[in-house]
Amino acid sequence: MLQDVSYSKAAENLAQHIKTSRYPPTIADIRGNTSPLSVDNLRIQTEERFRLMDGWERNACPRPRLTEGKQHD
């Protein structure tokens, strides 16, 4: 079940589990998160989204000004 996981990665995951959980580790805990939605991937996706949002904000049209509840041209 753990043949494809390096000893160093398994030991790292086990140490992290021991630090953060009060329950015994499962094989999945020792294997670690191998899904594409791991924390590092989510962090990278979030940073990219923030860069996109900054660009959208820079390129957005200014908001119309309102005075006394009426829109001015």
C-alpha positions in Angstrom: 0.0 0.0 0.0 2.9 2.3 0.5 5.3 1.0 -2.2 5.0 4.1 -4.3 5.7 6.5 -1.4 9.3 7.4 -0.5 10.4 6.7 3.0 11.3 10.3 3.5 7.9 11.5 2.4 6.1 9.0 4.5 8.2 10.0 7.6 7.5 13.6 6.9 3.7 13.0 6.6 3.8 10.9 9.8 5.6 13.6 11.7 3.1 16.2 10.6 0.2 13.9 11.5 1.6 13.4 15.0 1.9 17.2 15.5 -1.6 17.9 14.3 -3.8 15.0 15.3 -4.7 13.2 18.5 -5.7 10.1 16.6 -3.5 7.3 15.3 -2.5 7.7 11.6 -4.2 5.9 8.8 -2.4 4.7 5.7 -3.9 7.7 3.9 -2.3 10.0 6.5 1.1 8.4 6.0 0.7 8.6 2.2 -0.2 12.3 2.3 -2.4 14.2 0.1 -1.6 13.2 -3.5 -4.7 14.8 -5.1 -4.4 17.8 -7.4 -6.2 19.8 -4.7 -3.3 19.7 -2.3 -2.5 22.8 -0.2 0.4 23.9 -2.4 -1.8 23.6 -5.6 -4.6 25.6 -3.9 -2.1 28.3 -2.8 -0.8 28.6 -6.4 -4.3 28.7 -7.8 -5.3 31.4 -5.2 -2.3 33.5 -6.1 -3.1 33.3 -9.8 -6.7 34.3 -9.1 -5.6 37.3 -7.1 -3.3 38.4 -10.0 -6.3 38.1 -12.4 -8.5 40.1 -10.0 -5.9 42.9 -9.8 -5.8 43.0 -13.6 -9.6 43.2 -13.7 -9.6 46.0 -11.2 -7.0 48.0 -13.1 -8.9 47.6 -16.4 -12.4 48.2 -15.0 -14.4 51.3 -16.0 -14.9 53.8 -13.2 -18.1 53.6 -11.3 -20.7 56.2 -12.1 -21.0 59.0 -9.5 -24.3 59.3 -7.6 -25.5 62.5 -6.1 -28.7 62.7 -4.1 -29.7 59.2 -5.3 -29.6 60.3 -9.0 -27.0 59.2 -11.6 -24.9 61.9 -13.3 -23.6 61.6 -16.8 
